[in-house]
Amino acid sequence: MTCNFSLSDLPVKVSLFYAECLTLWSRFNTTSPDQVEDIMNEIVWKNKNILVDKKSRYYWDLVEVGMHRICDMVKADGRFY
């Protein structure tokens, strides 16, 4: 699993301790996908490469219906839902 978020894009403030933990984990456990398979397996939510109004997003309603990765949002013919 990748952790591809930017702490500055998170919608909450955290203590210095947690900020350091999250920053270090994000640096350690990150990826820059360059293959189609890797891109399709990218987690959509809180992803620093996928922004809306310059902020990473998390939509509970889409997560609840099983949309976690890009591949979950693409139909068999390659078009998005």
PDB file of N, CA, C and O in Angstrom:
ATOM      1  N   MET A   1       0.850  -1.174   0.000  1.00  0.00           N
ATOM      2  CA  MET A   1       0.000   0.000   0.000  1.00  0.00           C
ATOM      3  C   MET A   1       0.897   1.238   0.000  1.00  0.00           C
ATOM      4  O   MET A   1       1.935   1.271   0.661  1.00  0.00           O
ATOM      5  N   THR A   2       0.484   2.230  -0.738  1.00  0.00           N
ATOM      6  CA  THR A   2       1.245   3.466  -0.785  1.00  0.00           C
ATOM      7  C   THR A   2       0.605   4.515   0.095  1.00  0.00           C
ATOM      8  O   THR A   2      -0.573   4.440   0.441  1.00  0.00           O
ATOM      9  N   CYS A   3       1.395   5.470   0.436  1.00  0.00           N
ATOM     10  CA  CYS A   3       0.934   6.578   1.268  1.00  0.00           C
ATOM     11  C   CYS A   3       1.355   7.831   0.532  1.00  0.00           C
ATOM     12  O   CYS A   3       2.437   8.365   0.773  1.00  0.00           O
ATOM     13  N   ASN A   4       0.510   8.299  -0.358  1.00  0.00           N
ATOM     14  CA  ASN A   4       0.915   9.329  -1.302  1.00  0.00           C
ATOM     15  C   ASN A   4       0.252  10.670  -1.007  1.00  0.00           C
ATOM     16  O   ASN A   4      -0.244  11.331  -1.919  1.00  0.00           O
ATOM     17  N   PHE A   5       0.241  11.071   0.254  1.00  0.00           N
ATOM     18  CA  PHE A   5      -0.397  12.336   0.600  1.00  0.00           C
ATOM     19  C   PHE A   5       0.643  13.372   0.980  1.00  0.00           C
ATOM     20  O   PHE A   5       1.800  13.053   1.253  1.00  0.00           O
ATOM     21  N   SER A   6       0.207  14.603   0.990  1.00  0.00           N
ATOM     22  CA  SER A   6       1.029  15.702   1.481  1.00  0.00           C
ATOM     23  C   SER A   6       0.367  16.223   2.741  1.00  0.00           C
ATOM     24  O   SER A   6      -0.824  16.536   2.727  1.00  0.00           O
ATOM     25  N   LEU A   7       1.102  16.321   3.812  1.00  0.00           N
ATOM     26  CA  LEU A   7       0.538  16.751   5.091  1.00  0.00           C
ATOM     27  C   LEU A   7      -0.156  18.099   4.974  1.00  0.00           C
ATOM     28  O   LEU A   7      -1.175  18.324   5.628  1.00  0.00           O
ATOM     29  N   SER A   8       0.369  18.988   4.166  1.00  0.00           N
ATOM     30  CA  SER A   8      -0.244  20.317   4.022  1.00  0.00           C
ATOM     31  C   SER A   8      -1.600  20.265   3.330  1.00  0.00           C
ATOM     32  O   SER A   8      -2.373  21.220   3.417  1.00  0.00           O
ATOM     33  N   ASP A   9      -1.901  19.168   2.647  1.00  0.00           N
ATOM     34  CA  ASP A   9      -3.193  19.034   1.968  1.00  0.00           C
ATOM     35  C   ASP A   9      -4.275  18.428   2.852  1.00  0.00           C
ATOM     36  O   ASP A   9      -5.445  18.416   2.468  1.00  0.00           O
ATOM     37  N   LEU A  10      -3.913  17.933   4.015  1.00  0.00           N
ATOM     38  CA  LEU A  10      -4.909  17.324   4.894  1.00  0.00           C
ATOM     39  C   LEU A  10      -5.796  18.413   5.501  1.00  0.00           C
ATOM     40  O   LEU A  10      -5.311  19.496   5.828  1.00  0.00           O
ATOM     41  N   PRO A  11      -7.082  18.134   5.653  1.00  0.00           N
ATOM     42  CA  PRO A  11      -8.016  19.161   6.125  1.00  0.00           C
ATOM     43  C   PRO A  11      -8.039  19.338   7.644  1.00  0.00           C
ATOM     44  O   PRO A  11      -8.895  20.054   8.164  1.00  0.00           O
ATOM     45  N   VAL A  12      -7.121  18.704   8.357  1.00  0.00           N
ATOM     46  CA  VAL A  12      -7.096  18.812   9.814  1.00  0.00           C
ATOM     47  C   VAL A  12      -5.708  19.233  10.277  1.00  0.00           C
ATOM     48  O   VAL A  12      -4.719  19.060   9.565  1.00  0.00           O
ATOM     49  N   LYS A  13      -5.656  19.775  11.457  1.00  0.00           N
ATOM     50  CA  LYS A  13      -4.384  20.121  12.092  1.00  0.00           C
ATOM     51  C   LYS A  13      -4.043  19.013  13.078  1.00  0.00           C
ATOM     52  O   LYS A  13      -4.911  18.527  13.803  1.00  0.00           O
ATOM     53  N   VAL A  14      -2.780  18.619  13.101  1.00  0.00           N
ATOM     54  CA  VAL A  14      -2.355  17.572  14.024  1.00  0.00           C
ATOM     55  C   VAL A  14      -1.191  18.091  14.860  1.00  0.00           C
ATOM     56  O   VAL A  14      -0.527  19.062  14.496  1.00  0.00           O
ATOM     57  N   SER A  15      -0.959  17.426  15.987  1.00  0.00           N
ATOM     58  CA  SER A  15       0.140  17.845  16.865  1.00  0.00           C
ATOM     59  C   SER A  15       1.470  17.650  16.147  1.00  0.00           C
ATOM     60  O   SER A  15       1.548  16.932  15.150  1.00  0.00           O
ATOM     61  N   LEU A  16       2.502  18.286  16.654  1.00  0.00           N
ATOM     62  CA  LEU A  16       3.830  18.198  16.065  1.00  0.00           C
ATOM     63  C   LEU A  16       4.303  16.748  15.975  1.00  0.00           C
ATOM     64  O   LEU A  16       4.885  16.342  14.969  1.00  0.00           O
ATOM     65  N   PHE A  17       4.050  15.970  17.028  1.00  0.00           N
ATOM     66  CA  PHE A  17       4.455  14.564  17.025  1.00  0.00           C
ATOM     67  C   PHE A  17       3.827  13.812  15.857  1.00  0.00           C
ATOM     68  O   PHE A  17       4.526  13.133  15.105  1.00  0.00           O
ATOM     69  N   TYR A  18       2.504  13.932  15.703  1.00  0.00           N
ATOM     70  CA  TYR A  18       1.820  13.235  14.617  1.00  0.00           C
ATOM     71  C   TYR A  18       2.216  13.792  13.256  1.00  0.00           C
ATOM     72  O   TYR A  18       2.303  13.047  12.279  1.00  0.00           O
ATOM     73  N   ALA A  19       2.452  15.080  13.188  1.00  0.00           N
ATOM     74  CA  ALA A  19       2.900  15.676  11.924  1.00  0.00           C
ATOM     75  C   ALA A  19       4.234  15.071  11.493  1.00  0.00           C
ATOM     76  O   ALA A  19       4.423  14.752  10.318  1.00  0.00           O
ATOM     77  N   GLU A  20       5.155  14.912  12.437  1.00  0.00           N
ATOM     78  CA  GLU A  20       6.450  14.299  12.121  1.00  0.00           C
ATOM     79  C   GLU A  20       6.278  12.845  11.697  1.00  0.00           C
ATOM     80  O   GLU A  20       6.890  12.402  10.725  1.00  0.00           O
ATOM     81  N   CYS A  21       5.447  12.106  12.421  1.00  0.00           N
ATOM     82  CA  CYS A  21       5.201  10.700  12.069  1.00  0.00           C
ATOM     83  C   CYS A  21       4.617  10.584  10.667  1.00  0.00           C
ATOM     84  O   CYS A  21       5.094   9.785   9.862  1.00  0.00           O
ATOM     85  N   LEU A  22       3.602  11.366  10.372  1.00  0.00           N
ATOM     86  CA  LEU A  22       2.956  11.306   9.064  1.00  0.00           C
ATOM     87  C   LEU A  22       3.888  11.761   7.944  1.00  0.00           C
ATOM     88  O   LEU A  22       3.880  11.185   6.856  1.00  0.00           O
ATOM     89  N   THR A  23       4.681  12.781   8.205  1.00  0.00           N
ATOM     90  CA  THR A  23       5.622  13.270   7.198  1.00  0.00           C
ATOM     91  C   THR A  23       6.677  12.217   6.887  1.00  0.00           C
ATOM     92  O   THR A  23       6.973  11.958   5.720  1.00  0.00           O
ATOM     93  N   LEU A  24       7.240  11.616   7.914  1.00  0.00           N
ATOM     94  CA  LEU A  24       8.246  10.572   7.700  1.00  0.00           C
ATOM     95  C   LEU A  24       7.647   9.358   6.994  1.00  0.00           C
ATOM     96  O   LEU A  24       8.259   8.809   6.078  1.00  0.00           O
ATOM     97  N   TRP A  25       6.466   8.942   7.411  1.00  0.00           N
ATOM     98  CA  TRP A  25       5.816   7.796   6.772  1.00  0.00           C
ATOM     99  C   TRP A  25       5.513   8.102   5.304  1.00  0.00           C
ATOM    100  O   TRP A  25       5.686   7.242   4.440  1.00  0.00           O
ATOM    101  N   SER A  26       5.074   9.293   5.032  1.00  0.00           N
ATOM    102  CA  SER A  26       4.763   9.678   3.658  1.00  0.00           C
ATOM    103  C   SER A  26       6.019   9.655   2.784  1.00  0.00           C
ATOM    104  O   SER A  26       5.967   9.216   1.635  1.00  0.00           O
ATOM    105  N   ARG A  27       7.125  10.118   3.316  1.00  0.00           N
ATOM    106  CA  ARG A  27       8.381  10.091   2.551  1.00  0.00           C
ATOM    107  C   ARG A  27       8.866   8.667   2.310  1.00  0.00           C
ATOM    108  O   ARG A  27       9.352   8.335   1.229  1.00  0.00           O
ATOM    109  N   PHE A  28       8.726   7.841   3.326  1.00  0.00           N
ATOM    110  CA  PHE A  28       9.197   6.469   3.245  1.00  0.00           C
ATOM    111  C   PHE A  28       8.324   5.609   2.335  1.00  0.00           C
ATOM    112  O   PHE A  28       8.836   4.811   1.551  1.00  0.00           O
ATOM    113  N   ASN A  29       7.034   5.770   2.438  1.00  0.00           N
ATOM    114  CA  ASN A  29       6.087   4.876   1.795  1.00  0.00           C
ATOM    115  C   ASN A  29       5.329   5.587   0.678  1.00  0.00           C
ATOM    116  O   ASN A  29       4.105   5.701   0.732  1.00  0.00           O
ATOM    117  N   THR A  30       6.042   6.056  -0.316  1.00  0.00           N
ATOM    118  CA  THR A  30       5.422   6.789  -1.413  1.00  0.00           C
ATOM    119  C   THR A  30       5.870   6.199  -2.743  1.00  0.00           C
ATOM    120  O   THR A  30       6.843   5.446  -2.805  1.00  0.00           O
ATOM    121  N   THR A  31       5.170   6.538  -3.777  1.00  0.00           N
ATOM    122  CA  THR A  31       5.496   6.040  -5.103  1.00  0.00           C
ATOM    123  C   THR A  31       5.155   7.102  -6.136  1.00  0.00           C
ATOM    124  O   THR A  31       4.310   7.966  -5.902  1.00  0.00           O
ATOM    125  N   SER A  32       5.808   7.027  -7.254  1.00  0.00           N
ATOM    126  CA  SER A  32       5.467   7.865  -8.401  1.00  0.00           C
ATOM    127  C   SER A  32       5.192   6.910  -9.559  1.00  0.00           C
ATOM    128  O   SER A  32       6.110   6.520 -10.280  1.00  0.00           O
ATOM    129  N   PRO A  33       3.947   6.542  -9.730  1.00  0.00           N
ATOM    130  CA  PRO A  33       3.615   5.524 -10.735  1.00  0.00           C
ATOM    131  C   PRO A  33       3.907   6.008 -12.153  1.00  0.00           C
ATOM    132  O   PRO A  33       3.639   7.157 -12.505  1.00  0.00           O
ATOM    133  N   ASP A  34       4.457   5.109 -12.948  1.00  0.00           N
ATOM    134  CA  ASP A  34       4.726   5.459 -14.342  1.00  0.00           C
ATOM    135  C   ASP A  34       4.271   4.378 -15.309  1.00  0.00           C
ATOM    136  O   ASP A  34       4.391   4.548 -16.522  1.00  0.00           O
ATOM    137  N   GLN A  35       3.759   3.287 -14.805  1.00  0.00           N
ATOM    138  CA  GLN A  35       3.204   2.220 -15.631  1.00  0.00           C
ATOM    139  C   GLN A  35       1.683   2.240 -15.472  1.00  0.00           C
ATOM    140  O   GLN A  35       1.167   2.607 -14.417  1.00  0.00           O
ATOM    141  N   VAL A  36       0.973   1.844 -16.526  1.00  0.00           N
ATOM    142  CA  VAL A  36      -0.494   1.861 -16.488  1.00  0.00           C
ATOM    143  C   VAL A  36      -1.010   1.047 -15.311  1.00  0.00           C
ATOM    144  O   VAL A  36      -1.924   1.490 -14.615  1.00  0.00           O
ATOM    145  N   GLU A  37      -0.458  -0.112 -15.075  1.00  0.00           N
ATOM    146  CA  GLU A  37      -0.916  -0.959 -13.962  1.00  0.00           C
ATOM    147  C   GLU A  37      -0.720  -0.257 -12.617  1.00  0.00           C
ATOM    148  O   GLU A  37      -1.589  -0.326 -11.748  1.00  0.00           O
ATOM    149  N   ASP A  38       0.406   0.409 -12.448  1.00  0.00           N
ATOM    150  CA  ASP A  38       0.667   1.139 -11.204  1.00  0.00           C
ATOM    151  C   ASP A  38      -0.297   2.310 -11.033  1.00  0.00           C
ATOM    152  O   ASP A  38      -0.794   2.561  -9.934  1.00  0.00           O
ATOM    153  N   ILE A  39      -0.555   3.018 -12.118  1.00  0.00           N
ATOM    154  CA  ILE A  39      -1.479   4.151 -12.072  1.00  0.00           C
ATOM    155  C   ILE A  39      -2.888   3.672 -11.725  1.00  0.00           C
ATOM    156  O   ILE A  39      -3.569   4.286 -10.905  1.00  0.00           O
ATOM    157  N   MET A  40      -3.318   2.589 -12.339  1.00  0.00           N
ATOM    158  CA  MET A  40      -4.660   2.057 -12.067  1.00  0.00           C
ATOM    159  C   MET A  40      -4.809   1.598 -10.618  1.00  0.00           C
ATOM    160  O   MET A  40      -5.923   1.585 -10.094  1.00  0.00           O
ATOM    161  N   ASN A  41      -3.718   1.223  -9.964  1.00  0.00           N
ATOM    162  CA  ASN A  41      -3.760   0.762  -8.575  1.00  0.00           C
ATOM    163  C   ASN A  41      -3.517   1.876  -7.564  1.00  0.00           C
ATOM    164  O   ASN A  41      -3.470   1.609  -6.364  1.00  0.00           O
ATOM    165  N   GLU A  42      -3.364   3.104  -8.015  1.00  0.00           N
ATOM    166  CA  GLU A  42      -3.170   4.234  -7.101  1.00  0.00           C
ATOM    167  C   GLU A  42      -4.420   4.462  -6.262  1.00  0.00           C
ATOM    168  O   GLU A  42      -5.540   4.436  -6.773  1.00  0.00           O
ATOM    169  N   ILE A  43      -4.215   4.683  -4.978  1.00  0.00           N
ATOM    170  CA  ILE A  43      -5.313   5.064  -4.095  1.00  0.00           C
ATOM    171  C   ILE A  43      -5.704   6.495  -4.445  1.00  0.00           C
ATOM    172  O   ILE A  43      -4.846   7.371  -4.559  1.00  0.00           O
ATOM    173  N   VAL A  44      -6.986   6.724  -4.613  1.00  0.00           N
ATOM    174  CA  VAL A  44      -7.480   8.029  -5.061  1.00  0.00           C
ATOM    175  C   VAL A  44      -7.494   9.050  -3.930  1.00  0.00           C
ATOM    176  O   VAL A  44      -7.101  10.200  -4.129  1.00  0.00           O
ATOM    177  N   TRP A  45      -7.937   8.646  -2.760  1.00  0.00           N
ATOM    178  CA  TRP A  45      -8.211   9.580  -1.664  1.00  0.00           C
ATOM    179  C   TRP A  45      -6.945   9.978  -0.939  1.00  0.00           C
ATOM    180  O   TRP A  45      -6.090   9.144  -0.642  1.00  0.00           O
ATOM    181  N   LYS A  46      -6.840  11.270  -0.657  1.00  0.00           N
ATOM    182  CA  LYS A  46      -5.687  11.869   0.023  1.00  0.00           C
ATOM    183  C   LYS A  46      -4.404  11.652  -0.763  1.00  0.00           C
ATOM    184  O   LYS A  46      -3.332  11.495  -0.179  1.00  0.00           O
ATOM    185  N   ASN A  47      -4.510  11.643  -2.075  1.00  0.00           N
ATOM    186  CA  ASN A  47      -3.362  11.432  -2.957  1.00  0.00           C
ATOM    187  C   ASN A  47      -2.844  12.790  -3.406  1.00  0.00           C
ATOM    188  O   ASN A  47      -3.598  13.596  -3.952  1.00  0.00           O
ATOM    189  N   LYS A  48      -1.559  13.047  -3.176  1.00  0.00           N
ATOM    190  CA  LYS A  48      -0.996  14.360  -3.509  1.00  0.00           C
ATOM    191  C   LYS A  48      -0.982  14.635  -5.010  1.00  0.00           C
ATOM    192  O   LYS A  48      -0.777  15.776  -5.424  1.00  0.00           O
ATOM    193  N   ASN A  49      -1.195  13.613  -5.824  1.00  0.00           N
ATOM    194  CA  ASN A  49      -1.232  13.790  -7.279  1.00  0.00           C
ATOM    195  C   ASN A  49      -2.642  14.012  -7.816  1.00  0.00           C
ATOM    196  O   ASN A  49      -2.821  14.326  -8.992  1.00  0.00           O
ATOM    197  N   ILE A  50      -3.645  13.849  -6.951  1.00  0.00           N
ATOM    198  CA  ILE A  50      -5.041  14.023  -7.363  1.00  0.00           C
ATOM    199  C   ILE A  50      -5.657  15.084  -6.457  1.00  0.00           C
ATOM    200  O   ILE A  50      -5.987  14.810  -5.303  1.00  0.00           O
ATOM    201  N   LEU A  51      -5.807  16.294  -6.988  1.00  0.00           N
ATOM    202  CA  LEU A  51      -6.281  17.422  -6.184  1.00  0.00           C
ATOM    203  C   LEU A  51      -7.534  18.038  -6.788  1.00  0.00           C
ATOM    204  O   LEU A  51      -7.720  18.034  -8.005  1.00  0.00           O
ATOM    205  N   VAL A  52      -8.382  18.564  -5.927  1.00  0.00           N
ATOM    206  CA  VAL A  52      -9.553  19.336  -6.325  1.00  0.00           C
ATOM    207  C   VAL A  52      -9.413  20.674  -5.610  1.00  0.00           C
ATOM    208  O   VAL A  52      -9.322  20.718  -4.383  1.00  0.00           O
ATOM    209  N   ASP A  53      -9.396  21.749  -6.362  1.00  0.00           N
ATOM    210  CA  ASP A  53      -9.166  23.076  -5.783  1.00  0.00           C
ATOM    211  C   ASP A  53      -7.885  23.101  -4.946  1.00  0.00           C
ATOM    212  O   ASP A  53      -7.842  23.704  -3.874  1.00  0.00           O
ATOM    213  N   LYS A  54      -6.850  22.440  -5.449  1.00  0.00           N
ATOM    214  CA  LYS A  54      -5.516  22.392  -4.823  1.00  0.00           C
ATOM    215  C   LYS A  54      -5.498  21.670  -3.483  1.00  0.00           C
ATOM    216  O   LYS A  54      -4.574  21.864  -2.694  1.00  0.00           O
ATOM    217  N   LYS A  55      -6.498  20.844  -3.212  1.00  0.00           N
ATOM    218  CA  LYS A  55      -6.569  20.086  -1.967  1.00  0.00           C
ATOM    219  C   LYS A  55      -6.839  18.621  -2.285  1.00  0.00           C
ATOM    220  O   LYS A  55      -7.579  18.302  -3.215  1.00  0.00           O
ATOM    221  N   SER A  56      -6.223  17.726  -1.495  1.00  0.00           N
ATOM    222  CA  SER A  56      -6.559  16.320  -1.624  1.00  0.00           C
ATOM    223  C   SER A  56      -7.944  16.123  -1.005  1.00  0.00           C
ATOM    224  O   SER A  56      -8.353  16.876  -0.121  1.00  0.00           O
ATOM    225  N   ARG A  57      -8.641  15.128  -1.468  1.00  0.00           N
ATOM    226  CA  ARG A  57     -10.028  14.928  -1.030  1.00  0.00           C
ATOM    227  C   ARG A  57     -10.272  13.506  -0.557  1.00  0.00           C
ATOM    228  O   ARG A  57      -9.502  12.591  -0.847  1.00  0.00           O
ATOM    229  N   TYR A  58     -11.359  13.346   0.173  1.00  0.00           N
ATOM    230  CA  TYR A  58     -11.823  12.044   0.634  1.00  0.00           C
ATOM    231  C   TYR A  58     -13.337  12.118   0.662  1.00  0.00           C
ATOM    232  O   TYR A  58     -13.908  12.912   1.409  1.00  0.00           O
ATOM    233  N   TYR A  59     -13.988  11.299  -0.143  1.00  0.00           N
ATOM    234  CA  TYR A  59     -15.447  11.297  -0.224  1.00  0.00           C
ATOM    235  C   TYR A  59     -15.976   9.984   0.337  1.00  0.00           C
ATOM    236  O   TYR A  59     -15.853   8.932  -0.291  1.00  0.00           O
ATOM    237  N   TRP A  60     -16.569  10.058   1.535  1.00  0.00           N
ATOM    238  CA  TRP A  60     -17.089   8.871   2.215  1.00  0.00           C
ATOM    239  C   TRP A  60     -18.067   8.101   1.343  1.00  0.00           C
ATOM    240  O   TRP A  60     -18.017   6.872   1.303  1.00  0.00           O
ATOM    241  N   ASP A  61     -18.955   8.798   0.643  1.00  0.00           N
ATOM    242  CA  ASP A  61     -19.982   8.109  -0.131  1.00  0.00           C
ATOM    243  C   ASP A  61     -19.378   7.253  -1.233  1.00  0.00           C
ATOM    244  O   ASP A  61     -19.898   6.174  -1.518  1.00  0.00           O
ATOM    245  N   LEU A  62     -18.307   7.697  -1.855  1.00  0.00           N
ATOM    246  CA  LEU A  62     -17.653   6.898  -2.887  1.00  0.00           C
ATOM    247  C   LEU A  62     -16.856   5.745  -2.285  1.00  0.00           C
ATOM    248  O   LEU A  62     -16.803   4.656  -2.855  1.00  0.00           O
ATOM    249  N   VAL A  63     -16.245   5.987  -1.143  1.00  0.00           N
ATOM    250  CA  VAL A  63     -15.512   4.920  -0.456  1.00  0.00           C
ATOM    251  C   VAL A  63     -16.477   3.820  -0.025  1.00  0.00           C
ATOM    252  O   VAL A  63     -16.168   2.634  -0.142  1.00  0.00           O
ATOM    253  N   GLU A  64     -17.638   4.214   0.470  1.00  0.00           N
ATOM    254  CA  GLU A  64     -18.629   3.236   0.936  1.00  0.00           C
ATOM    255  C   GLU A  64     -19.126   2.315  -0.176  1.00  0.00           C
ATOM    256  O   GLU A  64     -19.541   1.188   0.097  1.00  0.00           O
ATOM    257  N   VAL A  65     -19.089   2.778  -1.419  1.00  0.00           N
ATOM    258  CA  VAL A  65     -19.517   1.911  -2.530  1.00  0.00           C
ATOM    259  C   VAL A  65     -18.336   1.197  -3.172  1.00  0.00           C
ATOM    260  O   VAL A  65     -18.485   0.576  -4.225  1.00  0.00           O
ATOM    261  N   GLY A  66     -17.158   1.281  -2.545  1.00  0.00           N
ATOM    262  CA  GLY A  66     -16.020   0.497  -2.992  1.00  0.00           C
ATOM    263  C   GLY A  66     -15.042   1.178  -3.922  1.00  0.00           C
ATOM    264  O   GLY A  66     -14.217   0.509  -4.544  1.00  0.00           O
ATOM    265  N   MET A  67     -15.113   2.482  -4.031  1.00  0.00           N
ATOM    266  CA  MET A  67     -14.187   3.201  -4.907  1.00  0.00           C
ATOM    267  C   MET A  67     -13.008   3.715  -4.091  1.00  0.00           C
ATOM    268  O   MET A  67     -13.081   4.754  -3.435  1.00  0.00           O
ATOM    269  N   HIS A  68     -11.915   2.948  -4.153  1.00  0.00           N
ATOM    270  CA  HIS A  68     -10.713   3.285  -3.396  1.00  0.00           C
ATOM    271  C   HIS A  68      -9.543   3.617  -4.317  1.00  0.00           C
ATOM    272  O   HIS A  68      -8.738   4.499  -4.020  1.00  0.00           O
ATOM    273  N   ARG A  69      -9.460   2.918  -5.414  1.00  0.00           N
ATOM    274  CA  ARG A  69      -8.351   3.058  -6.356  1.00  0.00           C
ATOM    275  C   ARG A  69      -8.891   3.520  -7.712  1.00  0.00           C
ATOM    276  O   ARG A  69     -10.092   3.439  -7.969  1.00  0.00           O
ATOM    277  N   ILE A  70      -8.013   3.994  -8.559  1.00  0.00           N
ATOM    278  CA  ILE A  70      -8.441   4.461  -9.882  1.00  0.00           C
ATOM    279  C   ILE A  70      -9.145   3.342 -10.637  1.00  0.00           C
ATOM    280  O   ILE A  70     -10.155   3.586 -11.297  1.00  0.00           O
ATOM    281  N   CYS A  71      -8.628   2.118 -10.551  1.00  0.00           N
ATOM    282  CA  CYS A  71      -9.246   1.001 -11.276  1.00  0.00           C
ATOM    283  C   CYS A  71     -10.688   0.752 -10.847  1.00  0.00           C
ATOM    284  O   CYS A  71     -11.471   0.212 -11.628  1.00  0.00           O
ATOM    285  N   ASP A  72     -11.053   1.131  -9.634  1.00  0.00           N
ATOM    286  CA  ASP A  72     -12.430   0.980  -9.162  1.00  0.00           C
ATOM    287  C   ASP A  72     -13.385   1.948  -9.846  1.00  0.00           C
ATOM    288  O   ASP A  72     -14.602   1.773  -9.775  1.00  0.00           O
ATOM    289  N   MET A  73     -12.849   2.957 -10.502  1.00  0.00           N
ATOM    290  CA  MET A  73     -13.663   3.995 -11.125  1.00  0.00           C
ATOM    291  C   MET A  73     -13.700   3.897 -12.645  1.00  0.00           C
ATOM    292  O   MET A  73     -14.257   4.764 -13.319  1.00  0.00           O
ATOM    293  N   VAL A  74     -13.099   2.831 -13.177  1.00  0.00           N
ATOM    294  CA  VAL A  74     -13.016   2.677 -14.627  1.00  0.00           C
ATOM    295  C   VAL A  74     -13.814   1.464 -15.061  1.00  0.00           C
ATOM    296  O   VAL A  74     -13.671   0.387 -14.481  1.00  0.00           O
ATOM    297  N   LYS A  75     -14.646   1.624 -16.067  1.00  0.00           N
ATOM    298  CA  LYS A  75     -15.424   0.517 -16.615  1.00  0.00           C
ATOM    299  C   LYS A  75     -14.510  -0.407 -17.431  1.00  0.00           C
ATOM    300  O   LYS A  75     -13.372  -0.054 -17.739  1.00  0.00           O
ATOM    301  N   ALA A  76     -15.020  -1.582 -17.771  1.00  0.00           N
ATOM    302  CA  ALA A  76     -14.253  -2.566 -18.538  1.00  0.00           C
ATOM    303  C   ALA A  76     -13.799  -2.009 -19.882  1.00  0.00           C
ATOM    304  O   ALA A  76     -12.761  -2.416 -20.402  1.00  0.00           O
ATOM    305  N   ASP A  77     -14.574  -1.073 -20.452  1.00  0.00           N
ATOM    306  CA  ASP A  77     -14.200  -0.517 -21.762  1.00  0.00           C
ATOM    307  C   ASP A  77     -13.211   0.651 -21.644  1.00  0.00           C
ATOM    308  O   ASP A  77     -12.855   1.263 -22.650  1.00  0.00           O
ATOM    309  N   GLY A  78     -12.767   0.959 -20.418  1.00  0.00           N
ATOM    310  CA  GLY A  78     -11.772   2.000 -20.218  1.00  0.00           C
ATOM    311  C   GLY A  78     -12.328   3.373 -19.914  1.00  0.00           C
ATOM    312  O   GLY A  78     -11.566   4.302 -19.644  1.00  0.00           O
ATOM    313  N   ARG A  79     -13.653   3.521 -19.952  1.00  0.00           N
ATOM    314  CA  ARG A  79     -14.258   4.810 -19.628  1.00  0.00           C
ATOM    315  C   ARG A  79     -14.541   4.898 -18.125  1.00  0.00           C
ATOM    316  O   ARG A  79     -14.757   3.884 -17.462  1.00  0.00           O
ATOM    317  N   PHE A  80     -14.535   6.139 -17.599  1.00  0.00           N
ATOM    318  CA  PHE A  80     -14.852   6.333 -16.190  1.00  0.00           C
ATOM    319  C   PHE A  80     -16.342   6.232 -15.961  1.00  0.00           C
ATOM    320  O   PHE A  80     -17.137   6.560 -16.842  1.00  0.00           O
ATOM    321  N   TYR A  81     -16.730   5.772 -14.762  1.00  0.00           N
ATOM    322  CA  TYR A  81     -18.144   5.706 -14.383  1.00  0.00           C
ATOM    323  C   TYR A  81     -18.715   7.087 -14.325  1.00  0.00           C
ATOM    324  O   TYR A  81     -19.897   7.255 -14.024  1.00  0.00           O
TER     325      TYR A  81
END
